[in-house]
Amino acid sequence: MKQPVTYTRLSADEREVISRSLAQGLTYGEVGRSLGRETSTISRELSHLRYNPSSYRATFAEEIAKKRKNHRTKIRSKLSVRRPLAPKVITS
């Protein structure tokens, strides 16, 4: 039986390791192995930010990741947004 795929977000510490490793000239595969992550995770991290390996900055990447994580806002009902509809719906 195939194991379910689980995903955990990269931590700030992992992003720092990525930044330093890429600055040293390591490949995505080498960076991934040192973190125990797939090569595609490293590649995806850089492509999300449209970075090349020499310009990747962990602190900036962490800020962007937090914004991506918290982008959801509470969805308000149509009745709370369109107040004139409320009396019609309540009385019918």
DSSP file (Angstrom, degrees, kcal/mol; ACC not computed):
  #  RESIDUE AA STRUCTURE BP1 BP2  ACC     N-H-->O    O-->H-N    N-H-->O    O-->H-N    TCO  KAPPA ALPHA  PHI   PSI    X-CA   Y-CA   Z-CA
    1    1 A M              0   0    0      0, 0.0     2,-0.3     0, 0.0     0, 0.0   0.000 360.0 360.0 360.0 138.1    0.0    0.0    0.0
    2    2 A K        -     0   0    0      1,-0.1     3,-0.1     3,-0.0     0, 0.0  -0.532 360.0-119.2 -77.3 136.0    1.3    3.4   -0.9
    3    3 A Q        -     0   0    0     -2,-0.3     2,-0.1     1,-0.1    -1,-0.1  -0.499  32.7-107.7 -72.0 139.8    2.1    5.8    1.9
    4    4 A P        -     0   0    0      0, 0.0     2,-0.5     0, 0.0    -1,-0.1  -0.410  34.0-113.4 -66.9 145.5    0.0    9.1    1.9
    5    5 A V        -     0   0    0     -2,-0.1     2,-0.4    -3,-0.1    -3,-0.0  -0.678  34.4-168.5 -81.5 125.8    2.0   12.1    0.9
    6    6 A T        -     0   0    0     -2,-0.5     2,-0.4     2,-0.0    -3,-0.0  -0.890   1.7-160.8-113.9 149.0    2.4   14.6    3.8
    7    7 A Y        -     0   0    0     -2,-0.4     2,-0.4     2,-0.0    -2,-0.0  -0.992   8.4-174.7-132.5 132.0    3.6   18.1    3.4
    8    8 A T        -     0   0    0     -2,-0.4     3,-0.1     3,-0.0    -2,-0.0  -0.978  31.9-111.9-121.8 141.3    5.1   20.5    6.0
    9    9 A R        -     0   0    0     -2,-0.4     2,-0.2     1,-0.1    56,-0.0  -0.280  38.8 -96.6 -66.8 153.8    5.9   24.0    5.2
   10   10 A L        -     0   0    0     31,-0.1     2,-0.1     1,-0.1    -1,-0.1  -0.494  40.9-133.9 -68.6 139.2    9.5   25.1    5.1
   11   11 A S     >  -     0   0    0     -2,-0.2     4,-2.2     1,-0.1     5,-0.2  -0.425  22.7-106.8 -87.9 168.9   10.6   26.7    8.4
   12   12 A A  H  > S+     0   0    0      1,-0.2     4,-1.9     2,-0.2     5,-0.1   0.882 122.4  53.1 -62.1 -38.2   12.6   29.9    8.7
   13   13 A D  H  > S+     0   0    0      2,-0.2     4,-2.1     1,-0.2    -1,-0.2   0.905 108.3  49.5 -64.4 -41.3   15.6   27.9    9.7
   14   14 A E  H  > S+     0   0    0      1,-0.2     4,-2.4     2,-0.2    -2,-0.2   0.895 109.2  52.1 -65.0 -38.8   15.3   25.7    6.6
   15   15 A R  H  X S+     0   0    0     -4,-2.2     4,-2.5     1,-0.2    -1,-0.2   0.877 107.8  52.2 -64.5 -35.9   15.0   28.8    4.4
   16   16 A E  H  X S+     0   0    0     -4,-1.9     4,-2.5     2,-0.2     5,-0.2   0.904 109.0  49.5 -65.6 -41.0   18.2   30.1    6.0
   17   17 A V  H  X S+     0   0    0     -4,-2.1     4,-2.8     2,-0.2     5,-0.2   0.907 110.7  50.7 -63.1 -41.4   20.0   26.8    5.2
   18   18 A I  H  X S+     0   0    0     -4,-2.4     4,-2.6     2,-0.2     5,-0.3   0.944 110.7  49.3 -59.9 -47.7   18.7   27.0    1.6
   19   19 A S  H  X S+     0   0    0     -4,-2.5     4,-1.8     1,-0.2    -2,-0.2   0.930 115.4  42.0 -58.6 -48.7   20.0   30.6    1.4
   20   20 A R  H  X S+     0   0    0     -4,-2.5     4,-1.3     2,-0.2    -1,-0.2   0.890 114.5  51.2 -68.1 -39.6   23.5   29.8    2.7
   21   21 A S  H  <>S+     0   0    0     -4,-2.8     5,-2.3    -5,-0.2     4,-0.4   0.908 110.6  47.8 -65.8 -41.9   23.8   26.5    0.7
   22   22 A L  H ><5S+     0   0    0     -4,-2.6     3,-1.1    -5,-0.2    -1,-0.2   0.866 108.0  55.9 -67.4 -34.7   22.9   28.2   -2.5
   23   23 A A  H 3<5S+     0   0    0     -4,-1.8    -1,-0.2     1,-0.3    -2,-0.2   0.812 104.8  53.9 -65.3 -28.8   25.4   31.0   -1.8
   24   24 A Q  T 3<5S-     0   0    0     -4,-1.3    -1,-0.3    -3,-0.2    -2,-0.2   0.546 123.2-108.7 -81.1  -7.2   28.0   28.3   -1.4
   25   25 A G  T < 5 +     0   0    0     -3,-1.1    -3,-0.2    -4,-0.4    -2,-0.1   0.633  63.3 155.3  92.0  14.8   27.1   27.0   -4.9
   26   26 A L      < -     0   0    0     -5,-2.3    -1,-0.2     1,-0.1     2,-0.1  -0.401  42.7-114.1 -72.3 153.5   25.4   23.7   -3.8
   27   27 A T     >  -     0   0    0      1,-0.1     4,-2.3    -2,-0.1     5,-0.2  -0.359  26.4-106.5 -80.6 166.5   22.8   22.2   -6.2
   28   28 A Y  H  > S+     0   0    0      1,-0.2     4,-2.8     2,-0.2     5,-0.2   0.885 122.0  53.2 -59.3 -39.4   19.1   21.9   -5.4
   29   29 A G  H  > S+     0   0    0      2,-0.2     4,-2.4     1,-0.2    -1,-0.2   0.904 108.9  47.5 -63.5 -43.0   19.5   18.2   -4.9
   30   30 A E  H  > S+     0   0    0      2,-0.2     4,-1.9     1,-0.2    -1,-0.2   0.897 113.6  48.1 -65.8 -40.3   22.4   18.7   -2.4
   31   31 A V  H  X S+     0   0    0     -4,-2.3     4,-1.3     2,-0.2    -2,-0.2   0.933 112.1  49.8 -64.9 -45.8   20.4   21.3   -0.5
   32   32 A G  H  X>S+     0   0    0     -4,-2.8     5,-3.2     1,-0.2     4,-1.1   0.908 110.2  49.7 -60.2 -44.1   17.4   19.0   -0.4
   33   33 A R  H  <5S+     0   0    0     -4,-2.4     3,-0.3     1,-0.2    -1,-0.2   0.887 107.6  53.9 -63.5 -38.9   19.3   16.0    0.9
   34   34 A S  H  <5S+     0   0    0     -4,-1.9    -1,-0.2     1,-0.2    -2,-0.2   0.797 116.6  38.9 -67.1 -25.9   20.9   18.1    3.6
   35   35 A L  H  <5S-     0   0    0     -4,-1.3    -1,-0.2    -3,-0.3    -2,-0.2   0.533 112.1-116.1 -97.0  -8.8   17.5   19.1    4.8
   36   36 A G  T  <5S+     0   0    0     -4,-1.1     2,-0.3    -3,-0.3    -3,-0.2   0.818  75.9 125.0  74.0  30.4   15.8   15.8    4.2
   37   37 A R      < -     0   0    0     -5,-3.2    -1,-0.3    -6,-0.2    -2,-0.2  -0.790  66.7 -97.3-118.4 160.6   13.6   17.4    1.6
   38   38 A E    >>  -     0   0    0     -2,-0.3     4,-1.2     1,-0.1     3,-0.7  -0.430  29.9-120.3 -73.2 152.6   12.9   16.6   -2.0
   39   39 A T  H 3> S+     0   0    0      1,-0.2     4,-2.4     2,-0.2     3,-0.3   0.873 113.8  61.0 -58.6 -37.8   14.7   18.5   -4.7
   40   40 A S  H 3> S+     0   0    0      1,-0.2     4,-2.9     2,-0.2    -1,-0.2   0.812  97.3  58.7 -62.8 -30.1   11.4   19.7   -6.1
   41   41 A T  H <> S+     0   0    0     -3,-0.7     4,-2.1     2,-0.2    -1,-0.2   0.917 108.8  44.1 -64.4 -42.6   10.6   21.4   -2.7
   42   42 A I  H  X S+     0   0    0     -4,-1.2     4,-1.8    -3,-0.3    -2,-0.2   0.928 115.2  48.3 -67.1 -44.9   13.8   23.5   -3.1
   43   43 A S  H  X S+     0   0    0     -4,-2.4     4,-2.3     1,-0.2    -2,-0.2   0.915 111.8  49.5 -61.3 -44.0   13.0   24.2   -6.7
   44   44 A R  H  X S+     0   0    0     -4,-2.9     4,-2.6     1,-0.2    -1,-0.2   0.883 106.2  56.9 -64.1 -39.6    9.4   25.1   -6.0
   45   45 A E  H  X S+     0   0    0     -4,-2.1     4,-1.0     1,-0.2    -1,-0.2   0.918 112.2  41.3 -58.3 -44.1   10.5   27.5   -3.2
   46   46 A L  H  X>S+     0   0    0     -4,-1.8     5,-2.4     1,-0.2     4,-0.5   0.870 113.9  51.6 -73.8 -35.9   12.7   29.4   -5.6
   47   47 A S  H ><5S+     0   0    0     -4,-2.3     3,-0.6     1,-0.2    -2,-0.2   0.853 103.4  58.7 -71.9 -32.2   10.2   29.4   -8.4
   48   48 A H  H 3<5S+     0   0    0     -4,-2.6    -1,-0.2     1,-0.2    -2,-0.2   0.875 114.8  37.6 -59.3 -35.9    7.4   30.7   -6.1
   49   49 A L  H 3<5S-     0   0    0     -4,-1.0    -1,-0.2    -5,-0.2    -2,-0.2   0.460 107.7-126.2 -95.3  -2.6    9.5   33.8   -5.5
   50   50 A R  T <<5 +     0   0    0     -3,-0.6     2,-0.3    -4,-0.5    -3,-0.2   0.909  59.3 150.6  55.4  45.3   10.9   34.0   -9.0
   51   51 A Y      < -     0   0    0     -5,-2.4    -1,-0.2    -6,-0.1    -2,-0.1  -0.714  45.0-139.6-103.2 153.2   14.4   33.9   -7.6
   52   52 A N    >>  -     0   0    0     -2,-0.3     3,-1.8    -3,-0.1     4,-0.6  -0.797  38.6-103.2-100.9 159.6   17.7   32.7   -9.1
   53   53 A P  G >4 S+     0   0    0      0, 0.0     3,-0.6     0, 0.0   -28,-0.1   0.784 117.3  55.7 -55.7 -30.9   19.9   30.9   -6.6
   54   54 A S  G 34 S+     0   0    0      1,-0.2   -31,-0.0   -31,-0.0    -3,-0.0   0.693 110.7  43.2 -78.8 -16.0   22.3   33.8   -6.2
   55   55 A S  G <4 S+     0   0    0     -3,-1.8     2,-0.2     2,-0.0    -1,-0.2   0.355  79.3 126.5-110.9   7.1   19.7   36.3   -5.1
   56   56 A Y    <<  -     0   0    0     -3,-0.6     2,-0.5    -4,-0.6   -33,-0.1  -0.476  37.4-169.9 -69.1 128.9   17.6   34.1   -2.7
   57   57 A R     >  -     0   0    0     -2,-0.2     4,-2.3     1,-0.1     5,-0.2  -0.985  16.4-151.5-124.9 123.5   17.2   35.7    0.8
   58   58 A A  H  > S+     0   0    0     -2,-0.5     4,-2.4     1,-0.2     5,-0.2   0.875  93.7  51.9 -62.3 -42.2   15.7   33.7    3.6
   59   59 A T  H  > S+     0   0    0      1,-0.2     4,-1.8     2,-0.2    -1,-0.2   0.911 112.9  44.6 -65.5 -41.7   14.2   36.6    5.5
   60   60 A F  H  > S+     0   0    0      2,-0.2     4,-2.2     1,-0.2    -1,-0.2   0.913 112.8  52.0 -66.7 -42.2   12.3   38.0    2.5
   61   61 A A  H  X S+     0   0    0     -4,-2.3     4,-2.3     1,-0.2    -2,-0.2   0.875 107.9  52.2 -62.0 -37.9   11.2   34.4    1.5
   62   62 A E  H  X S+     0   0    0     -4,-2.4     4,-2.2     2,-0.2    -1,-0.2   0.900 108.2  50.8 -66.2 -41.2    9.8   33.9    5.0
   63   63 A E  H  X S+     0   0    0     -4,-1.8     4,-2.0     2,-0.2    -2,-0.2   0.925 111.9  47.0 -60.8 -45.0    7.8   37.1    4.9
   64   64 A I  H  X S+     0   0    0     -4,-2.2     4,-2.5     1,-0.2    -2,-0.2   0.905 110.6  52.6 -64.1 -42.0    6.3   36.1    1.5
   65   65 A A  H  X S+     0   0    0     -4,-2.3     4,-2.4     1,-0.2    -1,-0.2   0.896 108.3  50.6 -62.2 -41.0    5.5   32.6    2.8
   66   66 A K  H  X S+     0   0    0     -4,-2.2     4,-2.2     2,-0.2    -1,-0.2   0.902 110.4  49.5 -64.2 -40.2    3.7   34.1    5.8
   67   67 A K  H  < S+     0   0    0     -4,-2.0    -2,-0.2     2,-0.2    -1,-0.2   0.907 111.5  48.9 -65.0 -40.9    1.6   36.3    3.5
   68   68 A R  H >< S+     0   0    0     -4,-2.5     3,-1.0     1,-0.2    -2,-0.2   0.903 112.0  49.6 -63.4 -40.6    0.8   33.4    1.3
   69   69 A K  H 3< S+     0   0    0     -4,-2.4     3,-0.4     1,-0.2    -2,-0.2   0.884 116.9  39.7 -66.0 -39.7   -0.2   31.3    4.3
   70   70 A N  T 3< S+     0   0    0     -4,-2.2    -1,-0.2     1,-0.2    -2,-0.2   0.061  80.0 110.1-100.6  24.0   -2.5   34.0    5.8
   71   71 A H    <   +     0   0    0     -3,-1.0    -1,-0.2    -5,-0.1     2,-0.2   0.710  52.4  99.0 -74.7 -17.4   -4.1   35.3    2.6
   72   72 A R        -     0   0    0     -3,-0.4     2,-0.3    -4,-0.2    -3,-0.0  -0.465  55.4-166.9 -73.0 138.4   -7.5   33.8    3.4
   73   73 A T        -     0   0    0     -2,-0.2     2,-0.2     1,-0.0    -2,-0.0  -0.858  34.9 -87.3-119.0 159.3  -10.0   36.3    4.8
   74   74 A K        -     0   0    0     -2,-0.3     2,-0.5     1,-0.1    -1,-0.0  -0.468  43.2-128.4 -67.4 130.5  -13.3   35.5    6.5
   75   75 A I        -     0   0    0     -2,-0.2     2,-0.3     1,-0.0    -1,-0.1  -0.691  21.6-147.9 -84.3 125.9  -16.0   35.2    3.9
   76   76 A R        -     0   0    0     -2,-0.5     5,-0.0     1,-0.1    -1,-0.0  -0.677  19.9-107.8 -94.2 148.3  -19.0   37.3    4.8
   77   77 A S     >  -     0   0    0     -2,-0.3     4,-1.2     1,-0.1     3,-0.3  -0.304  24.4-117.3 -71.1 157.6  -22.5   36.3    3.9
   78   78 A K  H  > S+     0   0    0      1,-0.2     4,-3.3     2,-0.2     7,-0.2   0.850 113.9  58.1 -64.3 -33.3  -24.3   38.2    1.1
   79   79 A L  H  4 S+     0   0    0      1,-0.2     7,-0.3     2,-0.2    -1,-0.2   0.852 104.9  49.5 -67.4 -32.8  -27.0   39.4    3.6
   80   80 A S  H  4 S+     0   0    0     -3,-0.3     3,-0.3     1,-0.2    -1,-0.2   0.784 117.9  40.8 -75.9 -24.5  -24.4   41.1    5.7
   81   81 A V  H  < S+     0   0    0     -4,-1.2     2,-0.8     1,-0.2    -2,-0.2   0.859 119.1  43.9 -87.6 -40.0  -22.9   42.8    2.7
   82   82 A R    >X  +     0   0    0     -4,-3.3     3,-1.6     1,-0.2     4,-0.6  -0.733  68.0 177.8-108.9  82.3  -26.2   43.7    0.9
   83   83 A R  T >4 S+     0   0    0     -2,-0.8     3,-1.2    -3,-0.3    -1,-0.2   0.815  72.0  66.3 -58.0 -36.6  -28.3   45.0    3.7
   84   84 A P  T 3> S+     0   0    0      0, 0.0     4,-0.5     0, 0.0    -1,-0.3   0.758  97.5  57.4 -60.5 -21.4  -31.4   45.8    1.5
   85   85 A L  H <> S+     0   0    0     -3,-1.6     4,-2.1    -7,-0.2     3,-0.3   0.794  87.8  77.9 -76.2 -27.8  -31.8   42.1    0.8
   86   86 A A  H <X S+     0   0    0     -3,-1.2     4,-2.6    -4,-0.6     5,-0.2   0.887  91.7  47.8 -54.7 -49.7  -32.2   41.2    4.5
   87   87 A P  H  > S+     0   0    0      0, 0.0     4,-2.1     0, 0.0    -1,-0.2   0.885 112.0  51.4 -62.1 -35.6  -35.8   42.3    5.0
   88   88 A K  H  X S+     0   0    0     -4,-0.5     4,-1.0    -3,-0.3    -2,-0.2   0.904 113.7  43.5 -66.5 -40.9  -37.0   40.5    1.8
   89   89 A V  H  < S+     0   0    0     -4,-2.1    -1,-0.2     2,-0.2    -3,-0.1   0.896 114.1  49.7 -72.0 -40.6  -35.3   37.3    2.8
   90   90 A I  H  < S+     0   0    0     -4,-2.6    -2,-0.2    -5,-0.2    -1,-0.2   0.878 113.3  45.4 -67.6 -38.4  -36.5   37.4    6.4
   91   91 A T  H  <        0   0    0     -4,-2.1    -1,-0.2    -5,-0.2    -2,-0.2   0.685 360.0 360.0 -81.0 -18.2  -40.2   38.1    5.6
   92   92 A S     <        0   0    0     -4,-1.0    -1,-0.2    -5,-0.2    -2,-0.2   0.487 360.0 360.0 -92.6 360.0  -40.5   35.5    2.8
